[in-house]
Amino acid sequence: MNQRKLNVIAYSDYICPFCYIGYHRIEQLKKEYNLDIEWRPFEIHPETPKKGAAIDDLPFPKGYLEMAFANVKRLADEDGLTLKFANKLPNSQLALYISEFARKKGKFEEFHKLVLEAYWLEGKDIGDKGLLLDLAKSVGLNKDEIESYLKTDEPSIILRETLKELRKYGINGVPTFNIEGRLIVGAQSYEVFKKTINKILDEIKK
């Protein structure tokens, strides 16, 4: 691909359906454009109990979840994705922490993909430590080293730093994509992504 590489910083959380759709769309765009993606963690529901919360118990206005699920399904259908909506919202903090360990070991992309697919395609509880450690082991990560890493302050510091980064832009939601300084918020259409990318590439040529 004889094309200028563009740096993309993507902020996301594993329990965000629009983040999974955004992930899938970025992966498809990588087939057409030379994109260097760096995924950064953003915890959208830190208030969720460690053991997770039943979807029916979440404090959303009446009809909100039905509307949200319908919107997610519409976007997923556009990409040919069949999502499995779990009946439980996991606490995503541990998954985000372990993903940072995976990054240190050069295994982020593999682990990131497995966690997203475990939740959105298989409906598994990604707040479960045993599941996460098994996923990590499957990509060659050492469970004992992960346990040691989780006892440090490093992963929580990283989460706080990425929160500061997004707030600096005045944004409180994910997914957010920073493409060479241009922000795209939400799981936007391929046309929106392509228009932004092509504009950047055209400006580089001038």
N, C-alpha and C positions, 0 to 999 in steps of 0.2 A: 504494500500500500504506500504509494509515493505521495504522501500527504503530511502536512504539518501536524505534529502531535498536539492535541489540546488537553490541558489539565482540567479535570473535573473533580471537585470536592462534593461528595454527596452525603447529606445528613439523613439518617433514618433510624427507625426502631423496628425490631423484629415483629412486634404485635400490631404494627400499622399496615392495614391491607393495601393502602395506596403506595406504601414503601415497597411492598413486594411487586406490585404492578410496575412501579417506577424502575425497580431493579431489572425486571424482565425487559422493559423497553430500552433501558441503557445497554443491556447485553445485546439486544438486537441491533442497536445503533452502532455498536463496536464492530459489526460486520461491514459497515459502510464507511465509518469514520475512524481515524486513528485517535482513540481516546484513552487517556491514562486516568483511571478512576481510583479515587481514594475515598473509601466509605468511612464516615465518622459517626460515633454513637450519639443518639439523642433519646433520652428516656421520656416517653410521652405521658406515662402514668406511674410516677414513682409512689403514688399513694396506694397502689394495688397491694393487698396483703401478700406476704411471701409465698403463701400457698395458692395464690390466685383468687379470683372471684368469679362466681357464676354470672354468666352474661345477663340472665334475667334479674339479677340483683343490682346491676349497675344503675347509678342515679342519672339516667338520661330521660329527657321528656318523652311522653307517650308518643309512639310512632316514629321516634328518631331512629332507632336501630333498624326497623324495617326499611325505612327510606335509605339509610346508609348502606345496608346490605344490598339493596336493589341497585344502588349506584355502583357499588364495588363489583357486583355481578355483571353489570353492563360493560364496565371497563375490562373486566377479565375476559368476557366473551369476545371483545374486540381483538384480544390477543390469543384467543383459542385456549385460554386457561380454565381449568375446572378447579375452583377453590373449595376446600372443605372447611366450613365454618365450625369451629369448636364451640362447645357450650360453656367454655370457661376462658376467662381472660387471664393469662399467666402474668406474673411479675417478670418483666424482661431484664431486670438489672443483672442477674447472674449471667445470662446469655451475652449481654453486652460486655461484661467484665471478661469472660473467657475469650470472647472474640479479640479483645486487646492482647491477651496472652498469645493467641494464635498469630496475631500480627507480628509480635516480637519474634516468633519462630518461623516467619515466612509462610504461614499456612492460613492466612486470613481468608483469602478468596474461597478456598475449599470449605472451611468451617462455616463461613457466612452463608454460602449457598445451601449447605446441609441444614442449618437452623431454619432458614426461611422456608425450605421445602418441607421440613418436618412439621412446621406449624400450619402453613397455608395449603399444602397439598395432601398432608397426612392427618392433620388435626391433632397432632401430639402436643403434650404439655411441655413447652420449652422453658417452663419455670422449674422443671424437675432436674435437680442436680445430677442424678444418676444418668438420665437421658443425655444431658449435655456432655458429661464426661465420656460417655460411650461414643457420641458423635466426634468429640475431640480425639479420642483414641483411634477412631477409624481413619483419621487423616494424619496419624503418626505423632500425636501429642502425648506427653507423659502426664498421667493423672496426678502423680505426687508433686510434680513441678507446678501443675495448675493449682493444686491445693495450697502450696506455699505462696504462689503469686496472689491468690485471693486474700491472703492474710496481710498483704501490704496495702498501702494507701494509693498506690499508683492507678489502679483502674477507676477509683472514685474521683481522683484528681482529673483524669482524662475526661470523664463525663462532665465535670463542672466546667472544664475549659471549653468543651464544644458547646455547652449551653451559653457561655459568654459570647462565643463567636457568632452564634445565630442571633442573639439579642442585640449584638452590635449592628446587625443588619435590620433590626426591628422586626424580626421574624420569630414566631413562637411555635411554628408547626413544621411537620415533615411529611413527605420528603421534600428537601430543598436541595437543588443542584446549583453549585457555583461553577459555571463554565467560563474560565478565564475572566472572572470578575462580573459575569452576567448571571443574574439569578433567575432560576426557574423554580417556582414553588408549586408543589403538588404533582400528581401523576398526570402530567399534561400529555397531549396527543403527540404522535410522532411528528406531525407538521410543525408544532410549536418548537420541539427540540431541533428539528432540521433547519427551521428558519433562523434560529439563534446561532446554531453551529455554522451554517453557510454564511451568515453575516460576519461572524468573527473571521472565518477563513478569507472572505473577500477583503476585509479590512487589513488583514495581514499581508495580502498580495500587493496592496497599494503602496 
